[in-house]
Amino acid sequence: MNDLPRLLIVSEATLSEDSRGANRTLANLFENYPRDRLMVYAPAEQLKNEPTSTRLASRSNSFKGSFLPPVRNRLGKFINPLITAINLQLLDWLPIENRESLEDFRPEVILICPITTRCLLMGYKVAMYFDCPFAIYFMDDWIATDRTSWLSSGVQKLSDWLLAESTGWLMISEQLQDSLSKRYQIVPQQSEIVHNPVDLSDKQTPDFEISQATTFKVLYAGSIFAMHYDAIAVIAEAIYHLRQEGKDIELVLHTSEKFWQQYQDSWHKWQVTKGGFIPYEQLNQCLQQGNLLLVASSFLPEHKYMTNSSVQTKITDYMASGTPIFASGPNYSACNNFIKKHDCGLVCETNKVSEVKKYLLEQISNQQLNQKYAATAFKVLEEKFEKQRVSQRLYEFIKSLSNNAKKQYNY
């Protein structure tokens, strides 16, 4: 730990205490990185809304992510693309904000984890400025269909350069790595598949017993974006029809108020139970109250690149609970393929409500048998995705980037 390189992380993910998704993954991965060797560089509004966790004991610096506000009326769809291009061009042209603080930190390795174009561009600027090795970490394939451009560059041009020039790739799935390698005709110098790790030091080994609740509960915990909604909706409608037929079953959504309100008409129509948002520290206990834990990946063609590439953060958190995982999504889903690869859960690859109903009825009858998947999931988690193991592999990877680098600092 003492000889790890000074690491600068450029990302919209701020490693905040109340983080989710990509933010939660980075927070878990770098919680144990040495205090004086980690710096986060993120857009100012992100750091204001989600300040870097004090328990991570890392420094943080910000840059202005946008300069002109978007238009929020009916003209916005015509004007906002121009505003976006202007904001990105200004970000490209202007000097690196808080550059002196970054220079004082003297990064030895840069990790670029872009969730939007802003940090893709800023990661490029920082990588060009500091002549040290850098790695790129993609957690999904948002760049696949993004043709955003500005006067001096564009998403596809920057993605190509960063993937080609990086000293190493970190990817959330094998599918994503293969897809990017084929699309841009690039073979990474070094690569590592890195999933969300789970801390088991504060968790007891589950008893893998069936929940004693009389109602069969399917739980979903997390955000509900467009790339999740239609797969959740199929399950919600199927469960609603089973309830109408007298079956004691319910779908419980543990999500933020924003996502509940966004689709509340559907949730009310299908009698979905509002579980409320669960803080990360209480998540494991909550998940143990269910009979199945839902992972949802969109069936819609417009979300195929996301479904095909991203292994969702929640899967490894689910694996710690002792409750069987139930994945709904198409056969090309990275989440489904992860579960099938490790034989650690149930997979339903149809969006026909009638077939989903039959599948759920089978699971109600096979509860004891399905507990074997929960036991397998926990064993796989212990062996492959426990935080200390994952962090050690990642830190060794980062260290190797520094050790193998041929470049020298040139500020």
N, C-alpha and C positions, 0 to 999 in steps of 0.2 A: 504493500500500500504506500510505503514511503517514497518509492521511486516511480510512481505513476506520473505521466506527463501532465503539464498544466493544460487543462481542457476547456476550450471555449465552445459553448453550445449556442448555435444561432437557430432560433425557432420561435413560432408563436406559442408553443407550449412552454409555460413559465416555471414548471415544476412546483406548482402551488399545492397547498395543503388540502384544499377541497377540489382537487382536480379529477377529471374523468377522461376516458378515451386515451388519445395520444399523450395528453398531459399527465394522466395517471401512470401510463407506462414509463415515461421518462422519469417521473418522480420516484417510482419504485426502483428503476434501474440505477439511478445515481444517488440514492439516499446515503450510501456508504462511501461515496467518493470523498477523498480527503478535502477538508474544508478549504485549505489555502490553494487548492489546485483546480478549482471548478468555478467558472463564471458563466452566467446566463445572459445572452444578448437578445432582447425581444422587443416587439413594438410597444411603445409607451402605454397605449390604451390597454393592452393585455396585462402589462405589469401592474397597472393601476387597479384593474378589476380583479386580477388573480395574482397577487404578489407572491414572489418566490417563497416557499416554505422556510420558516426559521429553523425548523428541525433539520433541514438539509444543510444548513450552515453554509450556503453558497452565496457568492456575490451576485449582483445583477446589475445590468446596464441596459439602457433603452435607446431606441431610435424612433423617430416620428414615422409611423407607418403610412399616413396619408396626409395630404395638405388641403385638398378641396373636398368638402362634404358631398355625398351623393344627393341627387334630387329625389325627393320622396313624394312625387305626384305622378300623374299619368304620363308626363313627358319624360320621366326618369328612364324608361326602357330605351329611349332614343338618345338621351344625353349622357347617361351614366357610363356607357362604354368609353366615350371620349374623356370623361372625368377620370376614369380608371387609368386610361393611357397617359393622361397628363400627370397624375399622381406617381405612376411608375417611372415616367421619364424624369420627373424631379428627383425621385429617390435615386435614380441612376446617376444623374448629373451632380447632385450635391455631395459634399464631402461626407465621409463616414462620421456619424454623430457619436460623441463621446469617444472619439478615436484615442485621445490621450490616455483614458482609463484602460482601454484595450491594450495599448502599447505598454503601459505600466505592468499589466498582467503578464505580458510576454507569452502568449499561447504557444504551446509546443504541438498541439493537435487541435483541429477545429472539427466539430461535429455539426453538420447542417441537417436539420430535421424540418423541412418545409411542409406546412399544411396549406399554405396559399402562396400566390405569386410573390407577395411582399418578401417573405423570408427566402424564397428561391433566389430572388434578385439580391437581397442583402447578403445571403450566404455566398453568392458569387463574388460580390464586391469585397467581402472580408477575406475570402480565399485568395483573391488576386492581390490583396494588399499585404497580407502576412504570408511570407514565403515559407510555409510549413505544411506538413501533410494534412489532408482533410479527408473526412469520410462523409458520405451522404446516407441518410436514413429515411427511407420512404415507408410509411405505414399503410398506404393504399395507393391506388393508381389514379389520383385526381388529375395528373398531367395528361392522361390518355387522350382526352377530347378537348383539352384547353388550348385554344388558339389565340389567347390574349397576346397582343403585341403592342409595342410602343416604338418611337422613332429609332432608337438605337439597338433594340433587341426584341425578344419575345420568349414565351414560355418554352416552346420546343427547342429553340436555339440554346437557351440556358441549360435546359435539362440535358441535352446532348453533351454540352461542354462539361457540366458537373459530373455526369456519369463517366465520361471518358477520362477526365483528368484526376478524378478522386483516387486517393491511395487505397481506399477500401469502400465496400458497400455494406450497409446494414439493411436488412429487409425483413418485413413482418411475415413473409411466407415465401416458400419455394416458387409458387406460381408467379408471384410478383417479380421475383428475381429473373425467372425465365422469360417472362413477358417483356420486361425492359431490355434484357440482353438481346432478344430477337428484334424488337422494334428499332432499337438504336444501333444494332450490329456492334455491340460492345461486350467484351468479356472482362469482368472486374479483375483487378490485380489480386485483391483479397476480398472475401465476402463472409458474412455470418448471418444466419437467420436468428432474429432476436424477438421473442414473444414477451408479453407482459409477465414479469415474475411475481410470485406470491410469497409473502413472508409467513412461514409456518411456525415461527418461534413462539407466537402468541396464540396459537390455535391447537386444540386437542384433536387427536385422531378421531374422526367421526365413528359412530357406532354402526352406521350403514343400515339402520333399522327403518322400516316404513313409518312415515308420519302417522301419528295416532289421531289426527283430525278426521272427523267423519266426512268432510267435504274433500274431494280430490282437487288439489290446487296446482294449477300451472302458473308459475311465477315468471315474470320478466323484470329484470333490473337494468336500468340504463336509459340512455337517450333514445329518442325515436325520430330519426331523420328519415328522409324519403327513401333511403336505401334499406330501411327496416320496415317501414309502415305496411306495405302491401302484404308482406309475409306474416306480420302480426295480425293483420286484419283477417286473413284466411283462418287463423287459429281462433280468433275471437268469434267469428261467425259460426264456425263449426261447434265451438263450445256452447254458444247461444242456442243452437238447434238441439244439442244434446240436453240442455237444461229444459227446453220446451218439451222434450220427450220424457222428462222426469228424472234425468240423471243428475246426481249430486256432484257437480263439477263447476269450477269457476276459474276465470283468468284474472290474475291480480297483476296490475302494472305498478311497479315501483319506479317512478320517473318524476322529473321535475314538473312543477306546475305549468311551465311553458309548453311542454310536450303534451300534457294532459289537455290543456285548453285548446291546443291546435286541432286536436281530433276529437274533442269531447262529444260532438254529436254522434259519431260512430260508437264511441265507448258506451254512451248511454243507450243507444239503440240495441247494442249487443250485451247489455248488462255486465259490462266489465267492471271489476272492483278496483277502486282507486286506492292504491297502497301507499302513495306518497313517496317522496324521495328519501332514500336511506343513506345516511353518512357512511363513508367507506369503512370506518372502524366498526360499524354495527352490521355490515353487509353479510358476513358469514353466518351470523346467528339468524338473521332474517331468512336467508336462503334455505336453512335447515327446516323451515316450517312448510316447505312445499313438497309436492310429489314429483314434479318435473320442472326443470329450469329451462326456459325458452331462449334460444338463440335464433334471431331472425335475419335472413338475407334476402334481398329483393329478387323476385322472379322477373321483374320488368326489364326489357332489353336496354332501356336507357341507363340502367344502373349496373350493367353487366361488368364493366371494368372495375367497379368498386367491389361487387360481389365476388368476382373472380380472384381478387388480389388480397383482400384484407381479412386477417384472422382477428376477430374482435377481442378487445381487452377482457370482456366479461367471461370468456371461455375458461381461462385459467383461474379466475376468481371462483367461478362455478365449481371447478374441479376440487376445490378445497372443502366443499360443503358436505359431501357425503350424500347429496341428492342427485339423481340421474339427470343428465343433460339431454335436452330435446331440441334438435336443430331443424328449423323449417327453412327451406331454400332450394334452389335448383341444383342439379347434379354437378355443376361447375363451381359451386360455392366453395371458397377457400375454407370457410368454417366447417362445412360438411366434410370436406376432404381431410381436414385436421382430425375431426372426430372419428372418421372411418379409419384413418391411418393408425391411430392409437387405440381403436376399438373401445372408446371411452364414453359412448353415449348413443342415443337413438337419433336416427336421421329420417325425416319425412320430406321427400322431394317432389311433392305434388301441391298445386294450388287449387285443386278441385275440392270444394267444401265437402262433398259427399264422401270422398276418399279419405279426407282428413278425419272426418267423424269416425269412420271405421277404424282408422289407425289409433285414434285416441281411446276408443272402446277396448281395443286390444291391450293398450298400456294399463288401463284401469284393472284389467283382469290379470296382468302380468307384473304387478308391482314388486313382488318378492324376487322374481327372476331379474327384473331390471336393476335391482340393487347391485348386481355384479358389475354393471357399467360404472356405478358410482365408486365401487371399490377399485376398479381398474384405473379410473380417472385420478383418484387420490394417489395411487402408486406411481402413475406416470408423472404426476405433478412433483412428487417427492424426488423422483429420479432425474427429471429433465427441466422442470420449470420452477423449482424452489429458488427463492431470491438469492441466497448466498451462492448457489451454483451458477445461476445465470449471470450474476454480477461479476463473479470471478472470471468466467469465460469472456465476458464483454471487456472487462478491464485489461485482461491479457491481450485481447485483440487491439485495443486502443494503444497499449504499450508497444505492441509489435509495429503499429503504424509509425510511431516515433522512432523506434530502434532501426527500422528498415529504411527510413527516409534518407534520401540523398541530398535533399535541398537544405540550405542553410538560411537562417533568418536574414531578412533584408528589408528593414522597415523603411 
